């Protein structure tokens, strides 16, 4: 009597399939064994024996850009008239800015606003009867304003720029804001200093406690900067008199950072 199992195994195709399956199973078991051996003694729960060290750092860097912003605004009975007056004045100021060698990419409109202007009637006398038209604010015109920001990479031209914009009759001139063109550079330098200080503290603790710190299990940071305050100018109509360009010291900006590093204790 023929054995069905023997007949199946005598089939060459089935035999090869079985051998392939057994090989795959053997490789899987081998990989699992290696993983278990590598993780032996390493519990999956977070480390409970840890030490946290703090570090503070500071970086003082000279600014490499200066930003100023100015606003022009005009009021007229019709919106179109107010827009036309503001556009003419803003374009003249922007033409002056570009004549100083400022690239197009460094001139940016921050805002453009159209605001209705109202007249408010006097409040009614107590007990008197006031018609509705006496209580309702009335639109008397429209104010159109445009605010433009200018970025200068040559800090030596800041004073001339402020003086020149003042002669353009802009209503408000704010700045300069001295900063770094790469806003992260100061924070990066301060953080690096803070990390080095934290590592130094960790090495000292290892010696004092007689332990060895392993891998880092947690890290956090906070950063901030203390820059020189912006200067602000409130300007009206242009003055025909020749005025000297203001002296604008650039100073330095100080960046601060603090970090917290948690080590596993072995």
Secondary structure as GFF3:
##gff-version 3
##sequence-region A 1 266
A	DSSP	alpha_helix	4	10	.	.	.	ID=ss1
A	DSSP	alpha_helix	12	38	.	.	.	ID=ss2
A	DSSP	beta_strand	50	62	.	.	.	ID=ss3
A	DSSP	beta_strand	65	76	.	.	.	ID=ss4
A	DSSP	alpha_helix	79	99	.	.	.	ID=ss5
A	DSSP	three_ten_helix	104	106	.	.	.	ID=ss6
A	DSSP	beta_strand	107	119	.	.	.	ID=ss7
A	DSSP	alpha_helix	132	135	.	.	.	ID=ss8
A	DSSP	beta_strand	138	152	.	.	.	ID=ss9
A	DSSP	three_ten_helix	155	157	.	.	.	ID=ss10
A	DSSP	alpha_helix	158	167	.	.	.	ID=ss11
A	DSSP	beta_strand	172	179	.	.	.	ID=ss12
A	DSSP	alpha_helix	185	209	.	.	.	ID=ss13
A	DSSP	beta_strand	213	226	.	.	.	ID=ss14
A	DSSP	beta_strand	232	234	.	.	.	ID=ss15
A	DSSP	beta_strand	252	265	.	.	.	ID=ss16
###
